[in-house]
Amino acid sequence: MRAIIAQRMVESVRTSPHVYSVYKVDMTRIARLRERERAQFEQKHGVKLTLMPFIAAAAIDALKKYPIVNASVDGTTIHYHDHIHLGIAVALEWGLIVPVVTEAEGRSFAQLAQSIADLAERARAKKLKPEEASGSTFTLTNSGVFGGEFGTPILNQPESAILAIGGLKKEPVVLTDAQGSDSIAIRWMQNFCLGFDHRTIDGADSGKFMSEFKKALETW
């Protein structure tokens, strides 16, 4: 596995000019919602309510509006995919694997949560089928699981973009009300880093995508 990872990472860096864009997102609304609904959600759907389905759903909505971020390069042609096959990077004690939520755009929030939890559990138990770890068009990777601010991930070829999730932390934030008055409040903040292939995606494309993603999370 390490040999394959090494080969693919070197190939990716050689193939794609990597560029990164980092956005800080106020996750307070979602953190409060999750705390309020987690027990009922787990009882009803059989899985824990983590932040991942919120992030996945926001990414999917943004990918629908900006499909270039879900595209890939095939020779000299940009290929726009009919579906969003969402890769979820899972760290294993012996390496890394990216199981895939196929046709993620057609799944409900609860179905996303169930699929992500199921794939991660079976990945760690070595029970994935080969076809469940291939064919992704966009990947999420949780680089903040150990508290890091954000990561700068390498693209999972032939994808054009990968989104790294930073650690969720409480921070003092300046808030401006409708009258223009400023105040300082403690908010749950999280950094997200979009790594993208500059052959396919320009800075304006990444900015539009990340702004839409940020808006979806902050106004959930």
C-alpha positions as CSV (number, residue, x, y, z in Angstrom):
1,M,0.0,0.0,0.0
2,R,2.8,2.4,0.9
3,A,4.5,1.8,-2.5
4,I,1.2,2.5,-4.4
5,I,0.6,5.6,-2.3
6,A,4.1,6.8,-3.0
7,Q,3.8,6.2,-6.8
8,R,0.5,7.9,-7.1
9,M,1.5,11.0,-5.0
10,V,4.6,11.5,-7.1
11,E,2.6,11.1,-10.3
12,S,0.1,13.6,-9.1
13,V,2.7,16.3,-8.3
14,R,4.3,15.7,-11.7
15,T,1.0,15.9,-13.5
16,S,-0.9,18.8,-11.9
17,P,0.2,22.3,-11.0
18,H,-1.1,22.4,-7.5
19,V,-2.6,25.6,-6.1
20,Y,-4.3,26.2,-2.7
21,S,-7.0,28.4,-1.4
22,V,-7.8,28.6,2.4
23,Y,-11.1,29.9,3.8
24,K,-12.1,30.2,7.5
25,V,-15.7,29.2,8.2
26,D,-17.9,30.1,11.2
27,M,-19.3,26.7,12.2
28,T,-21.1,27.9,15.3
29,R,-24.7,27.4,13.9
30,I,-23.8,23.8,12.8
31,A,-22.0,23.1,16.1
32,R,-25.1,24.1,18.1
33,L,-27.4,22.2,15.8
34,R,-25.3,19.1,16.0
35,E,-25.3,19.3,19.8
36,R,-29.0,19.7,19.9
37,E,-29.9,17.0,17.4
38,R,-27.2,14.4,17.9
39,A,-29.0,12.0,20.2
40,Q,-32.2,12.0,18.2
41,F,-30.4,11.7,14.9
42,E,-28.4,8.6,16.1
43,Q,-31.5,7.0,17.5
44,K,-33.4,7.5,14.3
45,H,-30.7,6.8,11.7
46,G,-28.3,4.5,13.5
47,V,-25.2,6.6,13.1
48,K,-23.5,9.3,15.1
49,L,-24.0,12.9,13.8
50,T,-20.6,14.1,13.0
51,L,-19.5,17.3,11.1
52,M,-18.7,15.3,8.0
53,P,-22.2,15.0,6.4
54,F,-22.7,18.8,6.9
55,I,-19.4,19.4,5.1
56,A,-20.1,16.9,2.4
57,A,-23.6,18.3,1.8
58,A,-22.2,21.8,1.5
59,A,-19.5,20.7,-0.9
60,I,-22.0,18.8,-3.0
61,D,-24.2,21.9,-3.3
62,A,-21.2,24.0,-4.4
63,L,-20.1,21.4,-6.9
64,K,-23.5,21.4,-8.5
65,K,-23.2,25.2,-9.0
66,Y,-19.6,25.1,-10.1
67,P,-19.1,21.7,-12.0
68,I,-15.6,22.6,-13.2
69,V,-14.4,21.8,-9.7
70,N,-15.9,18.3,-10.2
71,A,-14.3,17.9,-13.6
72,S,-11.1,16.1,-14.7
73,V,-8.6,16.3,-17.5
74,D,-8.5,13.6,-20.1
75,G,-5.5,14.3,-22.4
76,T,-6.3,17.7,-23.8
77,T,-10.0,17.5,-22.9
78,I,-11.8,18.7,-19.8
79,H,-14.4,16.0,-18.9
80,Y,-17.5,17.2,-16.9
81,H,-18.9,14.3,-14.9
82,D,-22.6,13.5,-14.9
83,H,-22.4,12.6,-11.2
84,I,-20.6,13.6,-8.0
85,H,-18.7,10.6,-6.7
86,L,-17.4,11.8,-3.4
87,G,-14.2,10.4,-2.1
88,I,-13.7,10.3,1.7
89,A,-10.0,9.8,2.7
90,V,-9.7,7.4,5.6
91,A,-6.5,7.1,7.6
92,L,-5.6,3.5,8.5
93,E,-2.9,2.3,10.8
94,W,-1.1,0.9,7.8
95,G,-1.8,3.6,5.2
96,L,-4.5,5.6,3.6
97,I,-7.5,4.7,1.4
98,V,-10.3,6.7,-0.3
99,P,-13.7,4.9,-0.3
100,V,-16.3,6.6,-2.5
101,V,-19.9,7.7,-2.0
102,T,-21.2,7.2,-5.5
103,E,-23.8,9.6,-7.0
104,A,-23.6,11.6,-3.8
105,E,-25.7,14.4,-5.2
106,G,-28.8,12.1,-5.1
107,R,-28.5,11.2,-1.4
108,S,-30.3,12.8,1.5
109,F,-28.4,14.2,4.5
110,A,-29.1,11.1,6.5
111,Q,-28.1,8.8,3.6
112,L,-24.8,10.8,3.3
113,A,-24.1,10.3,7.0
114,Q,-24.9,6.6,6.9
115,S,-22.8,6.0,3.7
116,I,-19.8,7.9,5.1
117,A,-19.9,6.1,8.4
118,D,-20.3,2.7,6.7
119,L,-17.5,3.2,4.3
120,A,-15.1,4.4,7.0
121,E,-15.9,1.5,9.3
122,R,-15.5,-1.1,6.6
123,A,-12.3,0.5,5.3
124,R,-10.7,0.1,8.8
125,A,-12.0,-3.5,9.0
126,K,-10.6,-4.3,5.5
127,K,-14.0,-5.2,4.2
128,L,-14.3,-2.7,1.3
129,K,-14.9,-4.1,-2.2
130,P,-12.3,-2.9,-4.8
131,E,-14.9,-0.9,-6.7
132,E,-15.8,1.0,-3.5
133,A,-12.4,2.6,-3.4
134,S,-12.1,4.0,-7.0
135,G,-13.9,6.3,-9.4
136,S,-14.1,9.4,-7.2
137,T,-14.5,12.8,-8.8
138,F,-13.9,15.0,-5.7
139,T,-12.3,14.1,-2.4
140,L,-12.7,15.3,1.2
141,T,-9.7,14.7,3.6
142,N,-9.8,15.5,7.3
143,S,-6.4,16.9,8.0
144,G,-7.6,18.5,11.2
145,V,-8.6,15.3,13.0
146,F,-5.5,15.7,15.3
147,G,-6.0,19.5,15.8
148,G,-4.1,20.9,12.8
149,E,-5.2,24.3,11.4
150,F,-5.4,22.9,7.8
151,G,-3.5,20.7,5.4
152,T,-2.3,21.2,1.8
153,P,-3.3,17.9,0.2
154,I,-2.1,16.3,-3.0
155,L,-4.7,15.7,-5.7
156,N,-6.2,12.2,-6.0
157,Q,-5.8,11.9,-9.8
158,P,-7.6,12.4,-12.1
159,E,-9.6,14.7,-9.9
160,S,-9.2,18.4,-10.3
161,A,-9.8,19.3,-6.6
162,I,-9.5,18.1,-3.1
163,L,-10.8,19.7,0.1
164,A,-8.8,19.5,3.3
165,I,-10.8,20.0,6.6
166,G,-9.0,21.7,9.4
167,G,-9.5,21.4,13.1
168,L,-12.7,22.9,14.8
169,K,-11.7,25.4,17.5
170,K,-13.3,28.2,19.5
171,E,-11.9,31.6,18.6
172,P,-12.6,35.3,19.4
173,V,-14.3,36.8,16.4
174,V,-15.4,40.3,15.5
175,L,-19.1,40.4,14.6
176,T,-20.8,43.3,12.9
177,D,-24.6,43.7,13.4
178,A,-27.1,45.2,11.0
179,Q,-26.4,48.8,12.4
180,G,-22.7,48.4,11.7
181,S,-21.7,48.0,15.3
182,D,-18.8,45.7,16.2
183,S,-18.6,43.2,19.0
184,I,-16.3,40.3,20.0
185,A,-17.8,36.9,20.4
186,I,-16.5,33.4,21.0
187,R,-17.3,31.3,17.9
188,W,-16.6,27.8,16.6
189,M,-14.2,28.3,13.6
190,Q,-12.8,25.9,11.1
191,N,-10.3,26.3,8.2
192,F,-10.8,24.6,4.9
193,C,-8.2,24.3,2.2
194,L,-9.1,23.6,-1.4
195,G,-6.2,22.1,-3.4
196,F,-6.8,22.4,-7.2
197,D,-5.3,21.6,-10.5
198,H,-4.5,25.0,-12.2
199,R,-4.8,23.4,-15.6
200,T,-8.5,23.1,-15.1
201,I,-9.4,25.5,-12.3
202,D,-8.4,29.2,-12.0
203,G,-8.4,31.2,-8.8
204,A,-11.7,32.8,-9.6
205,D,-13.3,29.3,-10.0
206,S,-11.9,28.2,-6.7
207,G,-13.0,31.4,-5.0
208,K,-16.6,31.1,-6.3
209,F,-16.7,27.5,-5.1
210,M,-15.3,28.2,-1.7
211,S,-17.5,31.2,-1.2
212,E,-20.6,29.1,-2.0
213,F,-19.3,26.3,0.3
214,K,-18.7,28.8,3.2
215,K,-22.1,30.4,2.7
216,A,-23.9,27.0,2.9
217,L,-22.2,26.1,6.2
218,E,-22.6,29.5,7.8
219,T,-26.3,29.9,6.9
220,W,-27.3,26.3,7.5
